[in-house]
């Protein structure tokens, strides 16, 4: 004890310094363990004059977009009124956008106004506001025809076919650049361009198919492939962007391919699973929570479930487009049949109207981009890209069609293959994706954007405009349609959309009728049998005669109420009432 005290007296500071060091080390370690991980940076909130200017700019952008939409709606109305049915609405709207862009350019040149900021197409607005309703409505409308009977063929064309096209176009651009034939792009940028330009949008072709009543299998193959293809193309483009953001200089080509494949599979199947799960949950919720007596709440719940998977998928770094597509398909197949007849009709008409407005806005801004986008035009780059796009589409369609014919009862004929190849039009999605790419330097981004616009306009105006003569020449149309007069051919999607209610999508099958129509059928195989036997009864509500009676009374009550409001209007009269009745 004495020795210890003597040692402390000899080295009085040593003990305290040791204690301080130990305490300091302990505090540092403890602090490191206790400190929370830094969260995401909070975006600065604009206030004062800056916020007011931003609000004014956003208000002018909204006004300009609504003005463009109003002019386009008037154009579509004129097409219907004067029976210009031979002209697809998408082609007319793009042409109108080009004309409006030229007029605005003249106004800016004369210094009468400056609308450069308002007429610029914002990719974020497209992906957050315009594209989700279009994709969801496409998936929700897949109840028509025999989509599930052709799901294998459609998936093969949409997934493997799109990947083949992306590799052909991207690889061709890369090697042509290395040979100094066109401007050089690195491998990831070439693959990104090949992926985005592989998104097909055959709106005009589908309108022609419906007008001429072509083979329903051909119609469904083109329609189904185009819907799934959009989502696959977006995922492939995101994959290429992810590789661009990483430092891949020390990684071999095979490792790069494996990383890209791993990212794509996680994105594709994860997003599809999320969308499918959301759709199934919506079916169970609306099956067990009966909202049919309050259509407004029922409709509101459907709108929430429609947009829910997109926000969740984007929030956890998945593909919102893929999720909302599969959610729309599942909700159309199950959830829709748990709704009241009023909500079923309301969902059909609302989705069609919103999708029409979004598509019209996109095609109009596509035409405006001719004059609003800073361009870099390289004739050799454009020509070779068009050749590669057509060649990549051919490598996609013809070999896969011959492969599928070994397993299909309804064969894909050579004429159908050629029409499928020819109908690979490009639309607004490639254009929006090209603006969304983060490429350096700016000249490279402008080159890809300009080339994308030229390819989109080339396919829409030239290929889309020549589809009807080609179908007539190849004798693809139905025999009844062939006997019709050419003046009766109607390519107006809007007119047909407003004049019909798809009664086959209205659920009015009782338990006994469903069992007679589906469960007792002997020709159901595979997923169709599993769905009819187990899935559909579990996720959907089978109606009773009392439910049917209540639904008809509800529809009749709403119709009578509407008639009463019409009769009580300021312009109503007894003569008008008799004429209406």
C-alpha positions as CSV (number, residue, x, y, z in Angstrom):
1,X,0.0,0.0,0.0
2,X,2.8,2.3,0.9
3,X,4.7,1.5,-2.3
4,X,1.6,2.4,-4.3
5,X,1.2,5.7,-2.6
6,X,4.9,6.5,-3.0
7,X,4.6,5.6,-6.7
8,X,1.6,8.0,-7.1
9,X,3.6,10.7,-5.3
10,X,6.5,10.2,-7.7
11,X,4.4,10.2,-10.8
12,X,1.3,12.3,-9.8
13,X,0.2,13.1,-13.4
14,X,0.7,9.7,-14.8
15,X,-2.3,8.2,-13.1
16,X,-4.6,11.1,-14.0
17,X,-3.5,11.2,-17.6
18,X,-4.0,7.4,-17.9
19,X,-7.5,7.9,-16.5
20,X,-8.2,10.8,-18.9
21,X,-7.0,8.8,-21.9
22,X,-9.1,5.8,-20.8
23,X,-12.2,8.0,-20.2
24,X,-11.6,9.9,-23.5
25,X,-11.3,6.6,-25.4
26,X,-14.4,5.2,-23.8
27,X,-16.4,8.3,-24.6
28,X,-15.2,8.3,-28.2
29,X,-16.1,4.7,-28.7
30,X,-19.5,5.2,-27.0
31,X,-20.2,8.3,-29.0
32,X,-19.4,6.4,-32.2
33,X,-21.8,3.7,-31.2
34,X,-24.6,6.0,-30.1
35,X,-24.5,8.4,-33.0
36,X,-27.3,7.7,-35.5
37,X,-26.6,7.3,-39.1
38,X,-27.0,10.5,-41.1
39,X,-30.4,10.8,-42.7
40,X,-31.3,12.0,-46.1
41,X,-30.6,15.7,-46.6
42,X,-33.7,17.8,-46.3
43,X,-34.4,19.8,-49.5
44,X,-34.4,23.5,-49.1
45,X,-37.8,25.1,-48.9
46,X,-38.2,28.1,-51.2
47,X,-39.7,31.1,-49.5
48,X,-40.4,34.7,-50.3
49,X,-39.9,36.1,-53.7
50,X,-38.2,32.9,-55.0
51,X,-41.2,30.8,-54.0
52,X,-43.6,33.3,-55.7
53,X,-41.6,33.2,-58.9
54,X,-41.6,29.4,-58.9
55,X,-45.4,29.4,-58.3
56,X,-45.9,31.8,-61.2
57,X,-43.7,29.7,-63.5
58,X,-45.6,26.5,-62.5
59,X,-48.9,28.2,-63.1
60,X,-47.9,29.3,-66.6
61,X,-46.7,25.7,-67.3
62,X,-50.0,24.3,-66.2
63,X,-51.9,27.0,-68.2
64,X,-49.9,26.2,-71.3
65,X,-50.4,22.4,-71.0
66,X,-54.1,22.8,-70.5
67,X,-54.3,25.2,-73.5
68,X,-52.5,22.7,-75.7
69,X,-54.8,19.9,-74.5
70,X,-57.9,22.0,-75.2
71,X,-56.7,22.7,-78.8
72,X,-56.0,19.0,-79.3
73,X,-59.5,18.0,-78.0
74,X,-61.0,20.5,-80.5
75,X,-58.9,18.9,-83.3
76,X,-60.1,15.4,-82.3
77,X,-63.7,16.6,-82.2
78,X,-63.3,18.0,-85.7
79,X,-61.9,14.7,-87.0
80,X,-64.9,12.9,-85.6
81,X,-67.5,15.5,-86.7
82,X,-66.2,15.7,-90.3
83,X,-65.7,11.9,-90.4
84,X,-62.0,12.0,-91.1
85,X,-61.7,8.5,-89.8
86,X,-58.9,7.5,-92.0
87,X,-56.4,9.6,-90.0
88,X,-55.3,8.2,-86.6
89,X,-55.6,10.7,-83.8
90,X,-52.0,10.2,-82.6
91,X,-50.7,11.2,-86.1
92,X,-53.1,14.2,-86.1
93,X,-52.0,15.4,-82.6
94,X,-48.3,15.1,-83.4
95,X,-48.8,17.1,-86.6
96,X,-50.7,19.7,-84.7
97,X,-47.9,19.9,-82.1
98,X,-45.4,20.5,-84.9
99,X,-47.5,23.3,-86.3
100,X,-48.0,24.9,-82.8
101,X,-44.2,24.7,-82.2
102,X,-43.6,26.5,-85.5
103,X,-46.0,29.2,-84.6
104,X,-44.5,29.7,-81.1
105,X,-41.1,29.8,-82.7
106,X,-42.2,32.6,-85.0
107,X,-43.7,34.5,-82.1
108,X,-40.5,34.2,-80.1
109,X,-38.5,35.3,-83.1
110,X,-40.7,38.4,-83.4
111,X,-40.1,39.0,-79.7
112,X,-43.8,39.1,-79.0
113,X,-43.7,36.5,-76.2
114,X,-41.3,34.0,-74.7
115,X,-42.7,30.6,-73.9
116,X,-39.5,28.6,-74.0
117,X,-39.8,27.4,-70.4
118,X,-43.5,26.5,-70.7
119,X,-43.1,24.5,-73.9
120,X,-40.2,22.4,-72.7
121,X,-41.2,18.8,-72.0
122,X,-40.3,17.9,-68.4
123,X,-39.4,14.2,-68.0
124,X,-40.4,14.2,-64.3
125,X,-43.9,15.4,-65.2
126,X,-44.1,12.6,-67.7
127,X,-43.0,9.8,-65.4
128,X,-44.9,11.0,-62.3
129,X,-48.2,12.3,-63.8
130,X,-48.7,11.2,-67.4
131,X,-47.2,7.7,-67.8
132,X,-48.8,6.0,-64.7
133,X,-52.4,6.5,-65.8
134,X,-51.5,5.4,-69.4
135,X,-49.8,2.2,-68.2
136,X,-52.5,1.4,-65.6
137,X,-55.3,1.8,-68.1
138,X,-53.5,-0.4,-70.6
139,X,-53.1,-3.2,-68.0
140,X,-56.7,-2.7,-66.8
141,X,-58.0,-3.1,-70.4
142,X,-56.3,-6.5,-70.9
143,X,-59.4,-8.3,-69.9
144,X,-60.4,-8.1,-73.5
145,X,-59.6,-10.9,-75.9
146,X,-57.4,-13.9,-75.1
147,X,-54.5,-12.2,-73.3
148,X,-54.0,-15.0,-70.7
149,X,-54.3,-17.7,-73.4
150,X,-51.3,-16.0,-75.2
151,X,-49.4,-14.9,-72.1
152,X,-46.4,-17.1,-72.9
153,X,-46.0,-15.7,-76.4
154,X,-46.6,-12.1,-75.2
155,X,-44.0,-12.5,-72.4
156,X,-41.4,-14.0,-74.7
157,X,-41.8,-11.1,-77.2
158,X,-41.9,-8.4,-74.6
159,X,-39.1,-9.6,-72.4
160,X,-36.6,-11.6,-74.5
161,X,-37.6,-9.8,-77.7
162,X,-37.0,-6.4,-76.2
163,X,-33.7,-7.5,-74.7
164,X,-32.6,-8.8,-78.2
165,X,-33.6,-5.6,-79.8
166,X,-31.7,-3.5,-77.2
167,X,-28.5,-5.6,-77.6
168,X,-28.7,-5.5,-81.4
169,X,-29.2,-1.7,-81.5
170,X,-26.8,-0.9,-78.6
171,X,-24.1,-3.3,-79.9
172,X,-24.4,-2.0,-83.4
173,X,-24.1,1.7,-82.3
174,X,-21.0,0.8,-80.2
175,X,-19.1,-1.1,-82.9
176,X,-20.0,1.5,-85.6
177,X,-18.7,4.2,-83.3
178,X,-15.5,2.2,-82.8
179,X,-15.1,1.9,-86.6
180,X,-15.5,5.7,-86.9
181,X,-18.6,5.4,-89.0
182,X,-20.8,7.4,-86.5
183,X,-20.2,9.3,-83.3
184,X,-18.6,7.2,-80.6
185,X,-20.6,6.2,-77.6
186,X,-19.3,4.0,-74.8
187,X,-20.8,0.6,-74.1
188,X,-23.2,1.6,-71.3
189,X,-24.5,4.7,-73.2
190,X,-25.0,2.6,-76.4
191,X,-27.0,0.0,-74.4
192,X,-29.0,2.7,-72.7
193,X,-30.0,4.1,-76.1
194,X,-30.7,0.7,-77.5
195,X,-33.0,0.0,-74.5
196,X,-35.0,3.2,-74.7
197,X,-35.5,3.1,-78.5
198,X,-36.8,-0.5,-78.2
199,X,-40.0,0.7,-76.5
200,X,-42.8,0.3,-79.0
201,X,-46.1,2.2,-79.0
202,X,-48.3,1.0,-81.8
203,X,-51.3,3.3,-81.0
204,X,-52.1,4.0,-84.7
205,X,-51.6,0.3,-85.6
206,X,-54.0,-0.9,-82.9
207,X,-56.6,1.6,-84.1
208,X,-56.2,0.2,-87.6
209,X,-56.4,-3.4,-86.4
210,X,-59.7,-2.7,-84.6
211,X,-61.1,-0.9,-87.6
212,X,-60.3,-3.6,-90.0
213,X,-61.1,-6.5,-87.6
214,X,-57.8,-8.3,-88.2
215,X,-57.1,-11.7,-86.7
216,X,-57.8,-11.3,-82.9
217,X,-54.6,-13.3,-82.1
218,X,-52.5,-10.9,-84.1
219,X,-54.3,-7.9,-82.4
220,X,-53.6,-9.4,-78.9
221,X,-50.0,-10.2,-79.7
222,X,-49.2,-6.7,-80.8
223,X,-51.3,-5.0,-78.1
224,X,-50.0,-7.2,-75.2
225,X,-46.4,-7.0,-76.3
226,X,-46.5,-3.2,-76.6
227,X,-47.8,-2.9,-73.0
228,X,-45.3,-5.2,-71.3
229,X,-42.6,-4.0,-73.7
230,X,-42.8,-0.4,-72.3
231,X,-42.2,-1.5,-68.8
232,X,-39.3,-3.9,-69.8
233,X,-37.7,-1.1,-71.9
234,X,-37.8,1.3,-68.9
235,X,-36.2,-1.3,-66.6
236,X,-33.5,-2.0,-69.1
237,X,-32.8,1.7,-69.5
238,X,-32.6,2.1,-65.7
239,X,-30.2,-0.8,-65.6
240,X,-27.9,0.9,-68.1
241,X,-28.1,4.1,-66.1
242,X,-27.2,2.3,-63.0
243,X,-24.1,0.9,-64.6
244,X,-23.2,4.4,-65.9
245,X,-23.3,5.8,-62.4
246,X,-21.0,3.2,-61.1
247,X,-17.2,3.1,-61.7
248,X,-17.0,0.1,-64.0
249,X,-13.4,0.7,-65.3
250,X,-11.9,-2.1,-63.2
251,X,-14.7,-4.6,-63.9
252,X,-14.5,-7.1,-66.8
253,X,-17.2,-7.3,-69.5
254,X,-18.5,-10.6,-68.2
255,X,-18.8,-9.2,-64.6
256,X,-20.6,-6.1,-66.0
257,X,-23.1,-8.3,-67.8
258,X,-23.7,-10.4,-64.7
259,X,-24.3,-7.2,-62.6
260,X,-26.7,-5.9,-65.2
261,X,-28.6,-9.2,-65.4
262,X,-28.8,-9.3,-61.6
263,X,-30.1,-5.7,-61.4
264,X,-32.6,-6.4,-64.2
265,X,-34.0,-9.6,-62.7
266,X,-34.4,-8.0,-59.2
267,X,-36.1,-4.9,-60.7
268,X,-38.4,-6.9,-63.0
269,X,-39.5,-9.7,-60.7
270,X,-39.5,-7.5,-57.6
271,X,-41.7,-4.8,-59.3
272,X,-44.0,-7.4,-60.8
273,X,-44.4,-9.2,-57.5
274,X,-45.2,-5.9,-55.7
275,X,-47.8,-4.9,-58.3
276,X,-49.4,-8.4,-58.2
277,X,-49.5,-8.4,-54.4
278,X,-51.1,-5.0,-54.3
279,X,-53.7,-6.0,-56.9
280,X,-54.6,-9.2,-54.9
281,X,-54.8,-7.2,-51.6
282,X,-57.2,-4.7,-53.3
283,X,-59.4,-7.6,-54.4
284,X,-59.5,-9.1,-50.9
285,X,-60.2,-5.7,-49.3
286,X,-63.1,-4.9,-51.6
287,X,-64.4,-8.4,-51.4
288,X,-64.7,-8.4,-47.6
289,X,-65.4,-4.7,-47.1
290,X,-68.7,-4.2,-49.0
291,X,-68.7,-0.6,-50.3
292,X,-71.1,-1.2,-53.2
293,X,-73.9,0.8,-51.5
294,X,-71.5,3.9,-51.5
295,X,-70.0,4.1,-55.0
296,X,-68.1,7.3,-54.2
297,X,-66.1,5.5,-51.5
298,X,-65.7,2.4,-53.6
299,X,-64.4,4.5,-56.5
300,X,-62.1,6.4,-54.2
301,X,-60.6,3.2,-52.9
302,X,-60.0,2.0,-56.4
303,X,-58.2,5.2,-57.3
304,X,-56.0,4.8,-54.2
305,X,-55.1,1.2,-55.0
306,X,-54.4,2.2,-58.6
307,X,-51.6,4.6,-57.8
308,X,-50.4,2.9,-54.6
309,X,-48.0,0.4,-56.1
310,X,-46.3,3.1,-58.2
311,X,-45.4,5.3,-55.2
312,X,-44.3,2.3,-53.1
313,X,-42.1,0.8,-55.9
314,X,-40.4,4.1,-56.6
315,X,-39.8,4.7,-52.9
316,X,-38.0,1.4,-52.5
317,X,-36.0,1.7,-55.7
318,X,-38.0,-0.6,-57.9
319,X,-39.8,0.1,-61.2
320,X,-43.1,1.9,-60.5
321,X,-44.2,1.4,-64.1
322,X,-43.7,-2.4,-63.9
323,X,-45.6,-2.5,-60.6
324,X,-48.5,-0.4,-61.7
325,X,-48.8,-2.4,-64.9
326,X,-49.1,-5.8,-63.1
327,X,-51.4,-4.2,-60.5
328,X,-53.7,-3.0,-63.3
329,X,-53.8,-6.5,-64.9
330,X,-54.6,-8.2,-61.5
331,X,-57.2,-5.5,-60.5
332,X,-58.9,-5.9,-63.9
333,X,-59.1,-9.7,-63.5
334,X,-60.2,-9.9,-59.8
335,X,-60.9,-6.6,-58.1
336,X,-63.1,-5.2,-60.9
337,X,-65.6,-8.0,-60.3
338,X,-66.0,-7.0,-56.6
339,X,-67.4,-3.6,-57.6
340,X,-70.9,-2.4,-58.0
341,X,-72.1,-1.9,-61.6
342,X,-72.0,1.9,-61.2
343,X,-68.4,1.8,-60.1
344,X,-67.5,-0.6,-62.8
345,X,-68.8,1.7,-65.5
346,X,-67.3,4.7,-63.7
347,X,-63.8,3.1,-63.6
348,X,-64.0,2.3,-67.3
349,X,-64.9,5.8,-68.4
350,X,-62.6,7.6,-66.0
351,X,-59.5,5.5,-66.9
352,X,-60.2,5.9,-70.6
353,X,-60.7,9.7,-70.3
354,X,-57.6,10.2,-68.1
355,X,-55.4,8.0,-70.4
356,X,-56.7,9.8,-73.5
357,X,-55.8,13.2,-72.0
358,X,-52.3,12.0,-70.9
359,X,-51.6,10.4,-74.3
360,X,-52.8,13.5,-76.1
361,X,-50.6,15.7,-74.0
362,X,-47.6,13.5,-74.6
363,X,-48.0,13.4,-78.4
364,X,-48.6,17.1,-78.6
365,X,-45.4,17.9,-76.7
366,X,-43.6,15.4,-78.9
367,X,-44.5,17.5,-81.9
368,X,-43.6,20.7,-80.0
369,X,-40.2,19.3,-79.2
370,X,-39.2,19.8,-82.9
371,X,-38.7,23.4,-82.1
372,X,-38.3,23.5,-78.3
373,X,-35.5,21.0,-77.9
374,X,-31.8,22.0,-78.6
375,X,-30.8,19.6,-81.4
376,X,-27.7,18.1,-82.7
377,X,-28.5,16.4,-86.0
378,X,-26.0,13.9,-87.5
379,X,-27.4,12.3,-90.7
380,X,-25.1,9.2,-90.6
381,X,-26.0,8.5,-86.9
382,X,-29.8,8.9,-87.7
383,X,-29.7,6.6,-90.8
384,X,-27.7,3.9,-89.1
385,X,-29.9,4.0,-86.0
386,X,-33.1,3.6,-88.2
387,X,-31.5,0.6,-89.9
388,X,-30.5,-0.9,-86.6
389,X,-34.0,-0.4,-85.1
390,X,-35.7,-2.1,-88.0
391,X,-33.1,-4.9,-88.0
392,X,-33.3,-5.4,-84.3
393,X,-37.1,-5.6,-84.6
394,X,-36.8,-8.3,-87.3
395,X,-34.3,-10.3,-85.2
396,X,-36.8,-10.1,-82.4
397,X,-40.0,-11.0,-84.2
398,X,-39.1,-13.6,-86.9
399,X,-36.9,-16.1,-84.9
400,X,-39.1,-16.0,-81.8
401,X,-42.3,-16.5,-83.9
402,X,-40.8,-19.6,-85.6
403,X,-39.8,-20.9,-82.2
404,X,-43.3,-20.3,-80.7
405,X,-45.0,-22.1,-83.6
406,X,-43.6,-25.4,-82.3
407,X,-45.7,-25.0,-79.2
408,X,-48.8,-23.1,-80.4
409,X,-52.0,-24.5,-81.8
410,X,-52.9,-21.2,-83.5
411,X,-49.8,-20.6,-85.6
412,X,-48.3,-17.2,-86.3
413,X,-48.3,-17.0,-90.1
414,X,-45.6,-15.2,-92.1
415,X,-48.0,-12.4,-92.9
416,X,-48.7,-11.9,-89.2
417,X,-45.0,-11.9,-88.5
418,X,-44.4,-9.2,-91.1
419,X,-47.2,-7.0,-89.7
420,X,-45.9,-7.5,-86.2
421,X,-42.4,-6.3,-87.4
422,X,-43.9,-3.4,-89.3
423,X,-46.1,-2.3,-86.4
424,X,-43.2,-1.6,-84.1
425,X,-43.8,2.1,-84.0
426,X,-42.0,4.3,-81.4
427,X,-43.8,6.7,-79.3
428,X,-43.5,9.1,-76.4
429,X,-41.7,6.8,-73.9
430,X,-38.4,6.7,-75.9
431,X,-38.5,10.5,-76.2
432,X,-39.1,11.0,-72.5
433,X,-36.4,8.4,-71.6
434,X,-33.9,10.2,-73.9
435,X,-34.4,13.4,-72.0
436,X,-34.1,11.6,-68.6
437,X,-30.7,10.2,-69.4
438,X,-27.9,11.9,-67.5
439,X,-25.2,12.0,-70.2
440,X,-22.1,14.0,-70.4
441,X,-21.1,16.1,-72.4
442,X,-24.3,17.9,-73.3
443,X,-23.7,17.3,-77.1
444,X,-24.0,13.6,-76.6
445,X,-27.4,14.1,-74.8
446,X,-28.6,16.4,-77.6
447,X,-27.5,13.9,-80.2
448,X,-29.4,11.0,-78.6
449,X,-32.5,13.2,-78.0
450,X,-32.6,14.5,-81.6
451,X,-32.1,11.0,-83.1
452,X,-34.9,9.6,-80.9
453,X,-37.3,12.3,-82.0
454,X,-36.5,11.7,-85.7
455,X,-37.0,7.9,-85.2
456,X,-40.3,8.4,-83.4
457,X,-41.7,10.7,-86.1
458,X,-40.4,8.4,-88.8
459,X,-42.2,5.4,-87.4
460,X,-45.4,7.2,-86.5
461,X,-45.8,9.2,-89.7
462,X,-44.3,6.9,-92.3
463,X,-44.8,3.4,-90.9
464,X,-48.1,4.2,-89.1
465,X,-49.5,6.0,-92.1
466,X,-48.8,3.1,-94.4
467,X,-50.1,0.3,-92.2
468,X,-53.6,0.3,-93.5
469,X,-52.6,0.1,-97.2
470,X,-50.2,-2.7,-96.3
471,X,-52.9,-4.7,-94.4
472,X,-55.3,-4.4,-97.4
473,X,-52.5,-5.3,-99.8
474,X,-51.6,-8.4,-97.8
475,X,-55.2,-9.4,-97.3
476,X,-55.0,-9.6,-93.5
477,X,-58.3,-8.0,-92.6
478,X,-61.5,-9.9,-91.8
479,X,-63.8,-11.0,-94.7
480,X,-66.7,-8.9,-93.4
481,X,-64.4,-5.8,-93.1
482,X,-63.1,-6.4,-96.6
483,X,-66.7,-6.1,-98.0
484,X,-67.2,-2.7,-96.3
485,X,-66.8,0.5,-98.1
486,X,-63.5,2.3,-97.4
487,X,-65.4,5.3,-96.1
488,X,-66.8,3.3,-93.2
489,X,-63.3,2.5,-91.8
490,X,-63.1,4.3,-88.5
491,X,-59.7,4.9,-86.8
492,X,-61.0,7.2,-84.1
493,X,-60.3,5.6,-80.8
494,X,-62.1,8.4,-78.9
495,X,-65.4,8.0,-80.8
496,X,-65.5,4.3,-80.1
497,X,-64.5,4.9,-76.5
498,X,-67.4,7.3,-75.9
499,X,-70.1,5.3,-77.7
500,X,-69.6,1.9,-76.0
501,X,-69.6,0.4,-72.6
502,X,-67.7,-2.9,-72.4
503,X,-70.5,-5.1,-71.1
504,X,-68.3,-8.2,-71.1
505,X,-66.3,-6.5,-68.3
506,X,-69.4,-6.0,-66.2
507,X,-69.6,-8.7,-63.5
508,X,-73.2,-10.1,-63.5
509,X,-72.5,-13.9,-63.1
510,X,-74.1,-15.6,-60.1
511,X,-72.5,-18.5,-58.3
512,X,-74.5,-21.0,-60.4
513,X,-73.8,-19.2,-63.7
514,X,-70.1,-19.0,-62.9
515,X,-69.9,-22.7,-62.2
516,X,-71.7,-23.5,-65.4
517,X,-69.6,-21.2,-67.5
518,X,-66.1,-21.9,-66.2
519,X,-65.6,-24.6,-63.6
520,X,-67.5,-27.4,-65.6
521,X,-65.7,-26.6,-68.8
522,X,-63.4,-29.4,-69.9
523,X,-61.2,-27.3,-72.3
524,X,-59.5,-25.2,-69.6
525,X,-55.8,-26.0,-69.1
526,X,-52.9,-24.7,-67.1
527,X,-53.4,-21.3,-65.5
528,X,-56.9,-20.9,-66.9
529,X,-58.0,-24.0,-65.0
530,X,-56.2,-23.0,-61.8
531,X,-57.7,-19.5,-62.0
532,X,-61.3,-20.8,-62.6
533,X,-61.1,-23.5,-60.0
534,X,-59.3,-21.8,-57.1
535,X,-58.0,-18.2,-57.6
536,X,-61.2,-16.5,-59.0
537,X,-63.5,-17.9,-56.3
538,X,-61.0,-16.9,-53.6
539,X,-60.4,-13.3,-54.7
540,X,-63.8,-12.4,-56.2
541,X,-67.3,-12.1,-54.9
542,X,-69.9,-14.2,-56.6
543,X,-73.2,-12.3,-56.9
544,X,-76.5,-13.5,-55.7
545,X,-79.9,-12.8,-57.3
546,X,-80.5,-10.2,-54.6
547,X,-77.2,-8.5,-55.5
548,X,-78.2,-8.3,-59.2
549,X,-81.6,-7.0,-58.3
550,X,-80.0,-4.3,-56.1
551,X,-77.5,-3.3,-58.8
552,X,-80.3,-2.9,-61.4
553,X,-82.3,-0.8,-59.0
554,X,-79.3,1.4,-58.3
555,X,-78.6,2.0,-62.0
556,X,-82.3,2.7,-62.6
557,X,-82.4,5.2,-59.7
558,X,-79.4,7.1,-61.0
559,X,-80.8,7.2,-64.5
560,X,-84.2,8.5,-63.3
561,X,-82.4,11.1,-61.2
562,X,-80.5,12.3,-64.2
563,X,-83.7,12.5,-66.2
564,X,-85.3,14.6,-63.5
565,X,-82.4,17.0,-63.4
566,X,-82.6,17.4,-67.2
567,X,-86.3,18.1,-67.1
568,X,-85.8,20.7,-64.3
569,X,-83.1,22.5,-66.3
570,X,-83.7,26.1,-67.6
571,X,-84.0,24.9,-71.2
572,X,-86.3,21.9,-70.4
573,X,-89.8,21.7,-71.8
574,X,-92.6,19.2,-72.3
575,X,-91.6,18.8,-76.0
576,X,-88.0,18.2,-75.1
577,X,-89.1,15.6,-72.5
578,X,-91.2,13.7,-74.9
579,X,-88.5,13.8,-77.5
580,X,-85.9,12.6,-74.9
581,X,-88.2,9.7,-73.8
